Amino acid sequence: MIRFRRRRVPQVRHGGYRPVKQGARHRTVLDAEPVVGVVVSLLCGGFYRVERRRGLAIYDCHVCEEIAAEKAGWL
């Protein structure tokens, strides 16, 4: 019997991919969730390795929010 792995469909979210690192929800320039194991650059200058399980978001990263607002022309 041959078993096939299901390919996970990337989730596209309004506002882009927002990983949670140490309780803070960050912003990236990606529109969809990347494959597990990929290292993603955060807007605040940090890096995040994509994992299968997601962390609990306690608050939004204020640096990422300010940079995203500047790029969108809100500030």
Predicted model as a PDB file, atoms N, CA, C, CB and O in Angstrom, pLDDT in the B-factor column:
MODEL        1                                                                  
ATOM      1  N   MET A   1       0.836  -1.173   0.000  1.00 64.00           N  
ATOM      2  CA  MET A   1       0.000   0.000   0.000  1.00 64.00           C  
ATOM      3  C   MET A   1       0.888   1.245   0.000  1.00 64.00           C  
ATOM      4  CB  MET A   1      -0.955  -0.007   1.214  1.00 64.00           C  
ATOM      5  O   MET A   1       1.792   1.386   0.823  1.00 64.00           O  
ATOM      6  N   ILE A   2       0.613   2.116  -0.916  1.00 67.00           N  
ATOM      7  CA  ILE A   2       1.394   3.342  -1.028  1.00 67.00           C  
ATOM      8  C   ILE A   2       0.643   4.463  -0.321  1.00 67.00           C  
ATOM      9  CB  ILE A   2       1.665   3.706  -2.519  1.00 67.00           C  
ATOM     10  O   ILE A   2      -0.549   4.678  -0.541  1.00 67.00           O  
ATOM     11  N   ARG A   3       1.363   5.157   0.517  1.00 68.00           N  
ATOM     12  CA  ARG A   3       0.761   6.295   1.212  1.00 68.00           C  
ATOM     13  C   ARG A   3       1.386   7.578   0.682  1.00 68.00           C  
ATOM     14  CB  ARG A   3       0.951   6.180   2.757  1.00 68.00           C  
ATOM     15  O   ARG A   3       2.596   7.662   0.468  1.00 68.00           O  
ATOM     16  N   PHE A   4       0.552   8.549   0.483  1.00 64.00           N  
ATOM     17  CA  PHE A   4       1.019   9.838   0.004  1.00 64.00           C  
ATOM     18  C   PHE A   4       0.890  10.865   1.107  1.00 64.00           C  
ATOM     19  CB  PHE A   4       0.239  10.279  -1.240  1.00 64.00           C  
ATOM     20  O   PHE A   4      -0.067  10.845   1.881  1.00 64.00           O  
ATOM     21  N   ARG A   5       1.843  11.750   1.174  1.00 66.00           N  
ATOM     22  CA  ARG A   5       1.753  12.852   2.123  1.00 66.00           C  
ATOM     23  C   ARG A   5       0.871  13.938   1.544  1.00 66.00           C  
ATOM     24  CB  ARG A   5       3.150  13.410   2.465  1.00 66.00           C  
ATOM     25  O   ARG A   5       0.942  14.267   0.360  1.00 66.00           O  
ATOM     26  N   ARG A   6       0.051  14.474   2.398  1.00 64.00           N  
ATOM     27  CA  ARG A   6      -0.752  15.613   1.962  1.00 64.00           C  
ATOM     28  C   ARG A   6       0.111  16.852   1.959  1.00 64.00           C  
ATOM     29  CB  ARG A   6      -1.987  15.811   2.870  1.00 64.00           C  
ATOM     30  O   ARG A   6       0.820  17.128   2.926  1.00 64.00           O  
ATOM     31  N   ARG A   7       0.054  17.596   0.876  1.00 60.00           N  
ATOM     32  CA  ARG A   7       0.765  18.870   0.842  1.00 60.00           C  
ATOM     33  C   ARG A   7      -0.062  19.907   1.543  1.00 60.00           C  
ATOM     34  CB  ARG A   7       1.077  19.306  -0.600  1.00 60.00           C  
ATOM     35  O   ARG A   7      -1.258  20.059   1.293  1.00 60.00           O  
ATOM     36  N   ARG A   8       0.594  20.616   2.422  1.00 58.00           N  
ATOM     37  CA  ARG A   8      -0.103  21.666   3.149  1.00 58.00           C  
ATOM     38  C   ARG A   8      -0.261  22.887   2.267  1.00 58.00           C  
ATOM     39  CB  ARG A   8       0.643  22.028   4.437  1.00 58.00           C  
ATOM     40  O   ARG A   8       0.712  23.372   1.691  1.00 58.00           O  
ATOM     41  N   VAL A   9      -1.451  23.372   2.163  1.00 53.00           N  
ATOM     42  CA  VAL A   9      -1.713  24.569   1.374  1.00 53.00           C  
ATOM     43  C   VAL A   9      -1.297  25.773   2.195  1.00 53.00           C  
ATOM     44  CB  VAL A   9      -3.212  24.663   0.956  1.00 53.00           C  
ATOM     45  O   VAL A   9      -1.734  25.925   3.336  1.00 53.00           O  
ATOM     46  N   PRO A  10      -0.445  26.646   1.622  1.00 53.00           N  
ATOM     47  CA  PRO A  10      -0.033  27.821   2.401  1.00 53.00           C  
ATOM     48  C   PRO A  10      -1.210  28.730   2.697  1.00 53.00           C  
ATOM     49  CB  PRO A  10       1.046  28.601   1.660  1.00 53.00           C  
ATOM     50  O   PRO A  10      -2.069  28.957   1.845  1.00 53.00           O  
ATOM     51  N   GLN A  11      -1.236  29.241   3.902  1.00 52.00           N  
ATOM     52  CA  GLN A  11      -2.327  30.126   4.303  1.00 52.00           C  
ATOM     53  C   GLN A  11      -1.965  31.555   3.943  1.00 52.00           C  
ATOM     54  CB  GLN A  11      -2.622  30.000   5.820  1.00 52.00           C  
ATOM     55  O   GLN A  11      -0.938  32.079   4.371  1.00 52.00           O  
ATOM     56  N   VAL A  12      -2.826  32.175   3.149  1.00 48.00           N  
ATOM     57  CA  VAL A  12      -2.616  33.571   2.789  1.00 48.00           C  
ATOM     58  C   VAL A  12      -3.491  34.398   3.710  1.00 48.00           C  
ATOM     59  CB  VAL A  12      -2.946  33.846   1.274  1.00 48.00           C  
ATOM     60  O   VAL A  12      -4.697  34.173   3.805  1.00 48.00           O  
ATOM     61  N   ARG A  13      -2.878  35.353   4.385  1.00 51.00           N  
ATOM     62  CA  ARG A  13      -3.603  36.176   5.351  1.00 51.00           C  
ATOM     63  C   ARG A  13      -3.553  37.629   4.921  1.00 51.00           C  
ATOM     64  CB  ARG A  13      -3.017  36.012   6.771  1.00 51.00           C  
ATOM     65  O   ARG A  13      -2.590  38.075   4.297  1.00 51.00           O  
ATOM     66  N   HIS A  14      -4.588  38.350   5.255  1.00 58.00           N  
ATOM     67  CA  HIS A  14      -4.571  39.780   5.028  1.00 58.00           C  
ATOM     68  C   HIS A  14      -3.579  40.395   6.005  1.00 58.00           C  
ATOM     69  CB  HIS A  14      -5.994  40.400   5.191  1.00 58.00           C  
ATOM     70  O   HIS A  14      -3.706  40.193   7.213  1.00 58.00           O  
ATOM     71  N   GLY A  15      -2.628  41.114   5.527  1.00 67.00           N  
ATOM     72  CA  GLY A  15      -1.611  41.694   6.402  1.00 67.00           C  
ATOM     73  C   GLY A  15      -0.324  40.892   6.418  1.00 67.00           C  
ATOM     74  O   GLY A  15       0.627  41.273   7.100  1.00 67.00           O  
ATOM     75  N   GLY A  16      -0.272  39.787   5.683  1.00 81.00           N  
ATOM     76  CA  GLY A  16       0.951  39.012   5.567  1.00 81.00           C  
ATOM     77  C   GLY A  16       1.140  37.975   6.659  1.00 81.00           C  
ATOM     78  O   GLY A  16       0.300  37.806   7.543  1.00 81.00           O  
ATOM     79  N   TYR A  17       2.275  37.284   6.568  1.00 88.00           N  
ATOM     80  CA  TYR A  17       2.628  36.245   7.531  1.00 88.00           C  
ATOM     81  C   TYR A  17       3.138  36.908   8.799  1.00 88.00           C  
ATOM     82  CB  TYR A  17       3.693  35.272   6.947  1.00 88.00           C  
ATOM     83  O   TYR A  17       4.043  37.740   8.746  1.00 88.00           O  
ATOM     84  N   ARG A  18       2.562  36.544   9.941  1.00 92.00           N  
ATOM     85  CA  ARG A  18       2.918  37.162  11.223  1.00 92.00           C  
ATOM     86  C   ARG A  18       3.297  36.088  12.244  1.00 92.00           C  
ATOM     87  CB  ARG A  18       1.746  38.023  11.758  1.00 92.00           C  
ATOM     88  O   ARG A  18       2.429  35.582  12.956  1.00 92.00           O  
ATOM     89  N   PRO A  19       4.583  35.736  12.323  1.00 93.00           N  
ATOM     90  CA  PRO A  19       5.001  34.716  13.292  1.00 93.00           C  
ATOM     91  C   PRO A  19       5.026  35.259  14.717  1.00 93.00           C  
ATOM     92  CB  PRO A  19       6.379  34.177  12.924  1.00 93.00           C  
ATOM     93  O   PRO A  19       5.139  36.465  14.935  1.00 93.00           O  
ATOM     94  N   VAL A  20       4.917  34.352  15.678  1.00 93.00           N  
ATOM     95  CA  VAL A  20       4.986  34.716  17.096  1.00 93.00           C  
ATOM     96  C   VAL A  20       6.315  34.216  17.645  1.00 93.00           C  
ATOM     97  CB  VAL A  20       3.777  34.118  17.906  1.00 93.00           C  
ATOM     98  O   VAL A  20       6.611  33.022  17.600  1.00 93.00           O  
ATOM     99  N   LYS A  21       7.107  35.145  18.161  1.00 92.00           N  
ATOM    100  CA  LYS A  21       8.412  34.805  18.736  1.00 92.00           C  
ATOM    101  C   LYS A  21       8.467  35.365  20.142  1.00 92.00           C  
ATOM    102  CB  LYS A  21       9.588  35.360  17.867  1.00 92.00           C  
ATOM    103  O   LYS A  21       8.395  36.579  20.333  1.00 92.00           O  
ATOM    104  N   GLN A  22       8.593  34.498  21.121  1.00 89.00           N  
ATOM    105  CA  GLN A  22       8.681  34.866  22.535  1.00 89.00           C  
ATOM    106  C   GLN A  22       7.512  35.741  22.974  1.00 89.00           C  
ATOM    107  CB  GLN A  22       9.989  35.589  22.806  1.00 89.00           C  
ATOM    108  O   GLN A  22       7.699  36.712  23.707  1.00 89.00           O  
ATOM    109  N   GLY A  23       6.314  35.399  22.529  1.00 92.00           N  
ATOM    110  CA  GLY A  23       5.106  36.099  22.962  1.00 92.00           C  
ATOM    111  C   GLY A  23       4.745  37.323  22.159  1.00 92.00           C  
ATOM    112  O   GLY A  23       3.657  37.872  22.333  1.00 92.00           O  
ATOM    113  N   ALA A  24       5.630  37.771  21.278  1.00 94.00           N  
ATOM    114  CA  ALA A  24       5.359  38.961  20.470  1.00 94.00           C  
ATOM    115  C   ALA A  24       5.020  38.557  19.039  1.00 94.00           C  
ATOM    116  CB  ALA A  24       6.570  39.921  20.485  1.00 94.00           C  
ATOM    117  O   ALA A  24       5.724  37.750  18.432  1.00 94.00           O  
ATOM    118  N   ARG A  25       3.945  39.120  18.508  1.00 94.00           N  
ATOM    119  CA  ARG A  25       3.544  38.860  17.126  1.00 94.00           C  
ATOM    120  C   ARG A  25       4.278  39.859  16.240  1.00 94.00           C  
ATOM    121  CB  ARG A  25       1.981  38.970  16.943  1.00 94.00           C  
ATOM    122  O   ARG A  25       4.093  41.069  16.366  1.00 94.00           O  
ATOM    123  N   HIS A  26       5.107  39.342  15.346  1.00 94.00           N  
ATOM    124  CA  HIS A  26       5.930  40.178  14.477  1.00 94.00           C  
ATOM    125  C   HIS A  26       5.316  40.264  13.086  1.00 94.00           C  
ATOM    126  CB  HIS A  26       7.365  39.628  14.394  1.00 94.00           C  
ATOM    127  O   HIS A  26       4.357  39.557  12.775  1.00 94.00           O  
ATOM    128  N   ARG A  27       5.877  41.137  12.253  1.00 93.00           N  
ATOM    129  CA  ARG A  27       5.462  41.277  10.865  1.00 93.00           C  
ATOM    130  C   ARG A  27       6.627  40.913   9.951  1.00 93.00           C  
ATOM    131  CB  ARG A  27       4.966  42.717  10.577  1.00 93.00           C  
ATOM    132  O   ARG A  27       7.793  41.101  10.298  1.00 93.00           O  
ATOM    133  N   THR A  28       6.281  40.382   8.761  1.00 92.00           N  
ATOM    134  CA  THR A  28       7.255  40.082   7.720  1.00 92.00           C  
ATOM    135  C   THR A  28       6.745  40.667   6.409  1.00 92.00           C  
ATOM    136  CB  THR A  28       7.501  38.543   7.595  1.00 92.00           C  
ATOM    137  O   THR A  28       5.646  41.217   6.351  1.00 92.00           O  
ATOM    138  N   VAL A  29       7.550  40.543   5.360  1.00 89.00           N  
ATOM    139  CA  VAL A  29       7.114  41.013   4.048  1.00 89.00           C  
ATOM    140  C   VAL A  29       6.436  39.899   3.253  1.00 89.00           C  
ATOM    141  CB  VAL A  29       8.304  41.565   3.263  1.00 89.00           C  
ATOM    142  O   VAL A  29       6.015  40.124   2.118  1.00 89.00           O  
ATOM    143  N   LEU A  30       6.325  38.714   3.825  1.00 90.00           N  
ATOM    144  CA  LEU A  30       5.729  37.564   3.135  1.00 90.00           C  
ATOM    145  C   LEU A  30       4.203  37.612   3.202  1.00 90.00           C  
ATOM    146  CB  LEU A  30       6.242  36.248   3.746  1.00 90.00           C  
ATOM    147  O   LEU A  30       3.625  38.024   4.208  1.00 90.00           O  
ATOM    148  N   ASP A  31       3.563  37.185   2.117  1.00 87.00           N  
ATOM    149  CA  ASP A  31       2.104  37.129   2.084  1.00 87.00           C  
ATOM    150  C   ASP A  31       1.568  35.794   2.592  1.00 87.00           C  
ATOM    151  CB  ASP A  31       1.607  37.377   0.673  1.00 87.00           C  
ATOM    152  O   ASP A  31       0.489  35.740   3.182  1.00 87.00           O  
ATOM    153  N   ALA A  32       2.320  34.717   2.365  1.00 87.00           N  
ATOM    154  CA  ALA A  32       1.866  33.378   2.750  1.00 87.00           C  
ATOM    155  C   ALA A  32       2.847  32.761   3.739  1.00 87.00           C  
ATOM    156  CB  ALA A  32       1.711  32.471   1.506  1.00 87.00           C  
ATOM    157  O   ALA A  32       4.001  33.176   3.843  1.00 87.00           O  
ATOM    158  N   GLU A  33       2.360  31.767   4.454  1.00 87.00           N  
ATOM    159  CA  GLU A  33       3.203  31.072   5.428  1.00 87.00           C  
ATOM    160  C   GLU A  33       4.224  30.201   4.696  1.00 87.00           C  
ATOM    161  CB  GLU A  33       2.338  30.210   6.390  1.00 87.00           C  
ATOM    162  O   GLU A  33       3.835  29.381   3.864  1.00 87.00           O  
ATOM    163  N   PRO A  34       5.525  30.356   4.986  1.00 90.00           N  
ATOM    164  CA  PRO A  34       6.543  29.557   4.305  1.00 90.00           C  
ATOM    165  C   PRO A  34       6.581  28.124   4.832  1.00 90.00           C  
ATOM    166  CB  PRO A  34       7.916  30.205   4.465  1.00 90.00           C  
ATOM    167  O   PRO A  34       5.880  27.780   5.783  1.00 90.00           O  
ATOM    168  N   VAL A  35       7.397  27.311   4.209  1.00 91.00           N  
ATOM    169  CA  VAL A  35       7.566  25.913   4.570  1.00 91.00           C  
ATOM    170  C   VAL A  35       8.282  25.818   5.918  1.00 91.00           C  
ATOM    171  CB  VAL A  35       8.353  25.152   3.472  1.00 91.00           C  
ATOM    172  O   VAL A  35       9.074  26.696   6.262  1.00 91.00           O  
ATOM    173  N   VAL A  36       8.009  24.763   6.677  1.00 92.00           N  
ATOM    174  CA  VAL A  36       8.644  24.548   7.981  1.00 92.00           C  
ATOM    175  C   VAL A  36      10.154  24.440   7.811  1.00 92.00           C  
ATOM    176  CB  VAL A  36       8.086  23.274   8.664  1.00 92.00           C  
ATOM    177  O   VAL A  36      10.632  23.728   6.928  1.00 92.00           O  
ATOM    178  N   GLY A  37      10.907  25.147   8.654  1.00 93.00           N  
ATOM    179  CA  GLY A  37      12.356  25.106   8.633  1.00 93.00           C  
ATOM    180  C   GLY A  37      13.000  26.299   7.958  1.00 93.00           C  
ATOM    181  O   GLY A  37      14.209  26.493   8.081  1.00 93.00           O  
ATOM    182  N   VAL A  38      12.227  27.100   7.252  1.00 94.00           N  
ATOM    183  CA  VAL A  38      12.758  28.283   6.569  1.00 94.00           C  
ATOM    184  C   VAL A  38      12.996  29.387   7.590  1.00 94.00           C  
ATOM    185  CB  VAL A  38      11.787  28.767   5.451  1.00 94.00           C  
ATOM    186  O   VAL A  38      12.204  29.557   8.517  1.00 94.00           O  
ATOM    187  N   VAL A  39      14.076  30.135   7.428  1.00 95.00           N  
ATOM    188  CA  VAL A  39      14.367  31.266   8.305  1.00 95.00           C  
ATOM    189  C   VAL A  39      13.798  32.518   7.655  1.00 95.00           C  
ATOM    190  CB  VAL A  39      15.907  31.412   8.568  1.00 95.00           C  
ATOM    191  O   VAL A  39      14.097  32.828   6.502  1.00 95.00           O  
ATOM    192  N   VAL A  40      12.975  33.233   8.415  1.00 94.00           N  
ATOM    193  CA  VAL A  40      12.275  34.411   7.919  1.00 94.00           C  
ATOM    194  C   VAL A  40      12.851  35.657   8.583  1.00 94.00           C  
ATOM    195  CB  VAL A  40      10.749  34.302   8.182  1.00 94.00           C  
ATOM    196  O   VAL A  40      13.138  35.653   9.780  1.00 94.00           O  
ATOM    197  N   SER A  41      13.018  36.718   7.805  1.00 94.00           N  
ATOM    198  CA  SER A  41      13.487  37.996   8.332  1.00 94.00           C  
ATOM    199  C   SER A  41      12.287  38.803   8.805  1.00 94.00           C  
ATOM    200  CB  SER A  41      14.297  38.783   7.261  1.00 94.00           C  
ATOM    201  O   SER A  41      11.308  38.953   8.074  1.00 94.00           O  
ATOM    202  N   LEU A  42      12.359  39.322  10.025  1.00 94.00           N  
ATOM    203  CA  LEU A  42      11.283  40.127  10.593  1.00 94.00           C  
ATOM    204  C   LEU A  42      11.535  41.602  10.292  1.00 94.00           C  
ATOM    205  CB  LEU A  42      11.166  39.892  12.122  1.00 94.00           C  
ATOM    206  O   LEU A  42      12.681  42.004  10.091  1.00 94.00           O  
ATOM    207  N   LEU A  43      10.480  42.408  10.258  1.00 93.00           N  
ATOM    208  CA  LEU A  43      10.635  43.830   9.960  1.00 93.00           C  
ATOM    209  C   LEU A  43      11.474  44.552  11.014  1.00 93.00           C  
ATOM    210  CB  LEU A  43       9.270  44.488   9.852  1.00 93.00           C  
ATOM    211  O   LEU A  43      12.138  45.542  10.705  1.00 93.00           O  
ATOM    212  N   CYS A  44      11.448  44.067  12.244  1.00 94.00           N  
ATOM    213  CA  CYS A  44      12.203  44.719  13.321  1.00 94.00           C  
ATOM    214  C   CYS A  44      13.690  44.367  13.295  1.00 94.00           C  
ATOM    215  CB  CYS A  44      11.617  44.334  14.665  1.00 94.00           C  
ATOM    216  O   CYS A  44      14.455  44.868  14.119  1.00 94.00           O  
ATOM    217  N   GLY A  45      14.111  43.508  12.356  1.00 94.00           N  
ATOM    218  CA  GLY A  45      15.520  43.160  12.234  1.00 94.00           C  
ATOM    219  C   GLY A  45      15.863  41.780  12.765  1.00 94.00           C  
ATOM    220  O   GLY A  45      16.996  41.328  12.598  1.00 94.00           O  
ATOM    221  N   GLY A  46      14.932  41.107  13.392  1.00 94.00           N  
ATOM    222  CA  GLY A  46      15.184  39.779  13.928  1.00 94.00           C  
ATOM    223  C   GLY A  46      14.969  38.698  12.887  1.00 94.00           C  
ATOM    224  O   GLY A  46      14.560  38.970  11.758  1.00 94.00           O  
ATOM    225  N   PHE A  47      15.251  37.465  13.287  1.00 96.00           N  
ATOM    226  CA  PHE A  47      15.046  36.310  12.422  1.00 96.00           C  
ATOM    227  C   PHE A  47      14.199  35.293  13.154  1.00 96.00           C  
ATOM    228  CB  PHE A  47      16.392  35.691  11.983  1.00 96.00           C  
ATOM    229  O   PHE A  47      14.206  35.231  14.383  1.00 96.00           O  
ATOM    230  N   TYR A  48      13.462  34.486  12.385  1.00 95.00           N  
ATOM    231  CA  TYR A  48      12.574  33.478  12.966  1.00 95.00           C  
ATOM    232  C   TYR A  48      12.599  32.239  12.099  1.00 95.00           C  
ATOM    233  CB  TYR A  48      11.128  34.014  13.110  1.00 95.00           C  
ATOM    234  O   TYR A  48      12.413  32.325  10.885  1.00 95.00           O  
ATOM    235  N   ARG A  49      12.830  31.074  12.715  1.00 95.00           N  
ATOM    236  CA  ARG A  49      12.765  29.805  11.985  1.00 95.00           C  
ATOM    237  C   ARG A  49      11.334  29.267  12.103  1.00 95.00           C  
ATOM    238  CB  ARG A  49      13.819  28.762  12.545  1.00 95.00           C  
ATOM    239  O   ARG A  49      10.824  29.089  13.209  1.00 95.00           O  
ATOM    240  N   VAL A  50      10.702  29.015  10.975  1.00 93.00           N  
ATOM    241  CA  VAL A  50       9.312  28.575  10.946  1.00 93.00           C  
ATOM    242  C   VAL A  50       9.200  27.187  11.563  1.00 93.00           C  
ATOM    243  CB  VAL A  50       8.764  28.575   9.502  1.00 93.00           C  
ATOM    244  O   VAL A  50       9.935  26.271  11.195  1.00 93.00           O  
ATOM    245  N   GLU A  51       8.266  27.042  12.511  1.00 90.00           N  
ATOM    246  CA  GLU A  51       8.040  25.778  13.206  1.00 90.00           C  
ATOM    247  C   GLU A  51       6.644  25.274  12.927  1.00 90.00           C  
ATOM    248  CB  GLU A  51       8.257  25.935  14.713  1.00 90.00           C  
ATOM    249  O   GLU A  51       5.793  26.012  12.430  1.00 90.00           O  
ATOM    250  N   ARG A  52       6.409  24.012  13.249  1.00 86.00           N  
ATOM    251  CA  ARG A  52       5.074  23.434  13.042  1.00 86.00           C  
ATOM    252  C   ARG A  52       4.047  24.003  13.997  1.00 86.00           C  
ATOM    253  CB  ARG A  52       5.125  21.930  13.197  1.00 86.00           C  
ATOM    254  O   ARG A  52       2.929  24.330  13.597  1.00 86.00           O  
ATOM    255  N   ARG A  53       4.419  24.120  15.241  1.00 84.00           N  
ATOM    256  CA  ARG A  53       3.458  24.639  16.221  1.00 84.00           C  
ATOM    257  C   ARG A  53       3.625  26.140  16.338  1.00 84.00           C  
ATOM    258  CB  ARG A  53       3.644  23.961  17.604  1.00 84.00           C  
ATOM    259  O   ARG A  53       4.715  26.675  16.139  1.00 84.00           O  
ATOM    260  N   ARG A  54       2.565  26.795  16.654  1.00 80.00           N  
ATOM    261  CA  ARG A  54       2.587  28.250  16.769  1.00 80.00           C  
ATOM    262  C   ARG A  54       2.568  28.652  18.226  1.00 80.00           C  
ATOM    263  CB  ARG A  54       1.401  28.878  16.026  1.00 80.00           C  
ATOM    264  O   ARG A  54       1.949  27.994  19.061  1.00 80.00           O  
ATOM    265  N   GLY A  55       3.250  29.734  18.518  1.00 84.00           N  
ATOM    266  CA  GLY A  55       3.292  30.246  19.878  1.00 84.00           C  
ATOM    267  C   GLY A  55       2.066  31.090  20.193  1.00 84.00           C  
ATOM    268  O   GLY A  55       1.301  31.461  19.303  1.00 84.00           O  
ATOM    269  N   LEU A  56       1.900  31.379  21.450  1.00 89.00           N  
ATOM    270  CA  LEU A  56       0.789  32.207  21.913  1.00 89.00           C  
ATOM    271  C   LEU A  56       1.198  33.671  21.846  1.00 89.00           C  
ATOM    272  CB  LEU A  56       0.363  31.819  23.358  1.00 89.00           C  
ATOM    273  O   LEU A  56       2.209  34.067  22.427  1.00 89.00           O  
ATOM    274  N   ALA A  57       0.412  34.474  21.136  1.00 89.00           N  
ATOM    275  CA  ALA A  57       0.724  35.897  20.997  1.00 89.00           C  
ATOM    276  C   ALA A  57       0.170  36.667  22.185  1.00 89.00           C  
ATOM    277  CB  ALA A  57       0.153  36.462  19.676  1.00 89.00           C  
ATOM    278  O   ALA A  57      -1.034  36.646  22.441  1.00 89.00           O  
ATOM    279  N   ILE A  58       1.045  37.341  22.903  1.00 92.00           N  
ATOM    280  CA  ILE A  58       0.641  38.146  24.055  1.00 92.00           C  
ATOM    281  C   ILE A  58       0.475  39.607  23.641  1.00 92.00           C  
ATOM    282  CB  ILE A  58       1.677  38.021  25.199  1.00 92.00           C  
ATOM    283  O   ILE A  58      -0.442  40.286  24.103  1.00 92.00           O  
ATOM    284  N   TYR A  59       1.358  40.087  22.775  1.00 93.00           N  
ATOM    285  CA  TYR A  59       1.286  41.477  22.317  1.00 93.00           C  
ATOM    286  C   TYR A  59       1.922  41.575  20.930  1.00 93.00           C  
ATOM    287  CB  TYR A  59       1.998  42.440  23.327  1.00 93.00           C  
ATOM    288  O   TYR A  59       2.592  40.639  20.492  1.00 93.00           O  
ATOM    289  N   ASP A  60       1.720  42.700  20.232  1.00 93.00           N  
ATOM    290  CA  ASP A  60       2.318  42.958  18.932  1.00 93.00           C  
ATOM    291  C   ASP A  60       3.652  43.668  19.118  1.00 93.00           C  
ATOM    292  CB  ASP A  60       1.370  43.796  18.045  1.00 93.00           C  
ATOM    293  O   ASP A  60       3.795  44.510  20.004  1.00 93.00           O  
ATOM    294  N   CYS A  61       4.622  43.328  18.284  1.00 95.00           N  
ATOM    295  CA  CYS A  61       5.935  43.977  18.323  1.00 95.00           C  
ATOM    296  C   CYS A  61       5.763  45.423  17.856  1.00 95.00           C  
ATOM    297  CB  CYS A  61       6.984  43.210  17.426  1.00 95.00           C  
ATOM    298  O   CYS A  61       5.362  45.661  16.717  1.00 95.00           O  
ATOM    299  N   HIS A  62       6.059  46.380  18.721  1.00 94.00           N  
ATOM    300  CA  HIS A  62       5.827  47.785  18.382  1.00 94.00           C  
ATOM    301  C   HIS A  62       6.774  48.282  17.288  1.00 94.00           C  
ATOM    302  CB  HIS A  62       5.980  48.648  19.622  1.00 94.00           C  
ATOM    303  O   HIS A  62       6.416  49.185  16.532  1.00 94.00           O  
ATOM    304  N   VAL A  63       7.966  47.713  17.194  1.00 94.00           N  
ATOM    305  CA  VAL A  63       8.907  48.123  16.147  1.00 94.00           C  
ATOM    306  C   VAL A  63       8.395  47.680  14.776  1.00 94.00           C  
ATOM    307  CB  VAL A  63      10.316  47.531  16.413  1.00 94.00           C  
ATOM    308  O   VAL A  63       8.415  48.454  13.819  1.00 94.00           O  
ATOM    309  N   CYS A  64       7.936  46.427  14.690  1.00 92.00           N  
ATOM    310  CA  CYS A  64       7.378  45.933  13.427  1.00 92.00           C  
ATOM    311  C   CYS A  64       6.150  46.738  13.017  1.00 92.00           C  
ATOM    312  CB  CYS A  64       7.014  44.447  13.548  1.00 92.00           C  
ATOM    313  O   CYS A  64       5.970  47.036  11.836  1.00 92.00           O  
ATOM    314  N   GLU A  65       5.311  47.090  13.974  1.00 91.00           N  
ATOM    315  CA  GLU A  65       4.109  47.867  13.672  1.00 91.00           C  
ATOM    316  C   GLU A  65       4.460  49.250  13.138  1.00 91.00           C  
ATOM    317  CB  GLU A  65       3.234  47.996  14.917  1.00 91.00           C  
ATOM    318  O   GLU A  65       3.824  49.729  12.200  1.00 91.00           O  
ATOM    319  N   GLU A  66       5.472  49.900  13.727  1.00 92.00           N  
ATOM    320  CA  GLU A  66       5.878  51.230  13.265  1.00 92.00           C  
ATOM    321  C   GLU A  66       6.456  51.177  11.858  1.00 92.00           C  
ATOM    322  CB  GLU A  66       6.901  51.836  14.223  1.00 92.00           C  
ATOM    323  O   GLU A  66       6.155  52.036  11.029  1.00 92.00           O  
ATOM    324  N   ILE A  67       7.286  50.172  11.585  1.00 90.00           N  
ATOM    325  CA  ILE A  67       7.879  50.038  10.255  1.00 90.00           C  
ATOM    326  C   ILE A  67       6.798  49.751   9.221  1.00 90.00           C  
ATOM    327  CB  ILE A  67       8.941  48.921  10.243  1.00 90.00           C  
ATOM    328  O   ILE A  67       6.828  50.313   8.126  1.00 90.00           O  
ATOM    329  N   ALA A  68       5.833  48.874   9.558  1.00 88.00           N  
ATOM    330  CA  ALA A  68       4.742  48.571   8.634  1.00 88.00           C  
ATOM    331  C   ALA A  68       3.885  49.811   8.376  1.00 88.00           C  
ATOM    332  CB  ALA A  68       3.872  47.431   9.189  1.00 88.00           C  
ATOM    333  O   ALA A  68       3.416  50.012   7.256  1.00 88.00           O  
ATOM    334  N   ALA A  69       3.674  50.643   9.397  1.00 88.00           N  
ATOM    335  CA  ALA A  69       2.895  51.860   9.235  1.00 88.00           C  
ATOM    336  C   ALA A  69       3.635  52.866   8.348  1.00 88.00           C  
ATOM    337  CB  ALA A  69       2.587  52.480  10.605  1.00 88.00           C  
ATOM    338  O   ALA A  69       3.013  53.557   7.541  1.00 88.00           O  
ATOM    339  N   GLU A  70       4.958  52.948   8.497  1.00 89.00           N  
ATOM    340  CA  GLU A  70       5.740  53.846   7.654  1.00 89.00           C  
ATOM    341  C   GLU A  70       5.703  53.406   6.196  1.00 89.00           C  
ATOM    342  CB  GLU A  70       7.183  53.911   8.144  1.00 89.00           C  
ATOM    343  O   GLU A  70       5.582  54.237   5.295  1.00 89.00           O  
ATOM    344  N   LYS A  71       5.809  52.080   5.961  1.00 84.00           N  
ATOM    345  CA  LYS A  71       5.760  51.567   4.594  1.00 84.00           C  
ATOM    346  C   LYS A  71       4.398  51.789   3.946  1.00 84.00           C  
ATOM    347  CB  LYS A  71       6.098  50.089   4.582  1.00 84.00           C  
ATOM    348  O   LYS A  71       4.304  52.013   2.739  1.00 84.00           O  
ATOM    349  N   ALA A  72       3.351  51.724   4.752  1.00 80.00           N  
ATOM    350  CA  ALA A  72       1.996  51.913   4.221  1.00 80.00           C  
ATOM    351  C   ALA A  72       1.657  53.384   4.073  1.00 80.00           C  
ATOM    352  CB  ALA A  72       0.971  51.236   5.125  1.00 80.00           C  
ATOM    353  O   ALA A  72       0.643  53.716   3.458  1.00 80.00           O  
ATOM    354  N   GLY A  73       2.479  54.284   4.621  1.00 78.00           N  
ATOM    355  CA  GLY A  73       2.245  55.708   4.512  1.00 78.00           C  
ATOM    356  C   GLY A  73       1.322  56.251   5.573  1.00 78.00           C  
ATOM    357  O   GLY A  73       0.759  57.333   5.409  1.00 78.00           O  
ATOM    358  N   TRP A  74       1.154  55.512   6.673  1.00 68.00           N  
ATOM    359  CA  TRP A  74       0.257  55.963   7.753  1.00 68.00           C  
ATOM    360  C   TRP A  74       0.937  57.008   8.634  1.00 68.00           C  
ATOM    361  CB  TRP A  74      -0.196  54.766   8.615  1.00 68.00           C  
ATOM    362  O   TRP A  74       0.264  57.840   9.242  1.00 68.00           O  
ATOM    363  N   LEU A  75       2.279  56.968   8.705  1.00 58.00           N  
ATOM    364  CA  LEU A  75       2.992  57.921   9.577  1.00 58.00           C  
ATOM    365  C   LEU A  75       3.679  58.988   8.770  1.00 58.00           C  
ATOM    366  CB  LEU A  75       4.016  57.202  10.447  1.00 58.00           C  
ATOM    367  O   LEU A  75       4.324  59.871   9.335  1.00 58.00           O  
TER     368      LEU A  75                                                      
ENDMDL                                                                          
END                                                                             
